Amino acid sequence: MRVKQQPASRARKKKVLQMAKGYWGRRSKHYRRAIETVRRALVYSYRDRRARRREFRALWITRINAAARQNGLTYKDLIAILKSKNVMLSRDMLAKIAAEHPAVFDKIVSEIKSK
C-alpha cells in the first residue's frame, strides 16, 4: 500500500510560512526562501536571549557600583560584605533599589558597614 506524505508536509510548510508572516517580499510567501529566513531568525533569537541577560547583568553592576561609590565602597567590596553577612539580595534587586530608592540603598550600606 502506498502512503502519501501530503498532510504532514503541508502542515510543515504552513508552520514555516506562519512564522515568516510579516517578512518582506518572497521571504513571507515562498517556502524555500521563508525556511532560510526563519531558520536564521531562530538562531538570532536564541543567541540574543543570552546576550540580553549578559547586558542586563552588566547594567545592574554599573548601577550598583555607582551607588556604592557614593557611599565610599566599590562594587567588589560591597558584594564581598553582603556575602560575608549572608545578605541574600540579587544584583537585580540591588540595582533597582539603588536607582529608584537611593535613601534605602544608603541605609542598607550603612547597616552592613556597621555590623
C-alpha positions, 0 to 999 in steps of 0.5 A, spaced: 500 500 500 502 506 498 502 512 503 502 519 501 506 524 505 501 530 503 498 532 510 504 532 514 508 536 509 503 541 508 502 542 515 510 543 515 510 548 510 504 552 513 508 552 520 514 555 516 510 560 512 506 562 519 512 564 522 515 568 516 508 572 516 510 579 516 517 578 512 518 582 506 517 580 499 518 572 497 521 571 504 513 571 507 510 567 501 515 562 498 517 556 502 524 555 500 526 562 501 521 563 508 525 556 511 532 560 510 529 566 513 526 563 519 531 558 520 536 564 521 531 568 525 531 562 530 538 562 531 538 570 532 533 569 537 536 564 541 543 567 541 540 574 543 536 571 549 543 570 552 546 576 550 540 580 553 541 577 560 549 578 559 547 586 558 542 586 563 547 583 568 552 588 566 547 594 567 545 592 574 553 592 576 554 599 573 548 601 577 550 598 583 557 600 583 555 607 582 551 607 588 556 604 592 561 609 590 557 614 593 557 611 599 565 610 599 565 602 597 566 599 590 562 594 587 567 588 589 567 590 596 560 591 597 558 584 594 564 581 598 560 584 605 553 582 603 556 575 602 560 575 608 553 577 612 549 572 608 545 578 605 541 574 600 539 580 595 540 579 587 544 584 583 537 585 580 534 587 586 540 591 588 540 595 582 533 597 582 533 599 589 539 603 588 536 607 582 529 608 584 530 608 592 537 611 593 535 613 601 534 605 602 540 603 598 544 608 603 541 605 609 542 598 607 550 600 606 550 603 612 547 597 616 552 592 613 558 597 614 556 597 621 555 590 623 
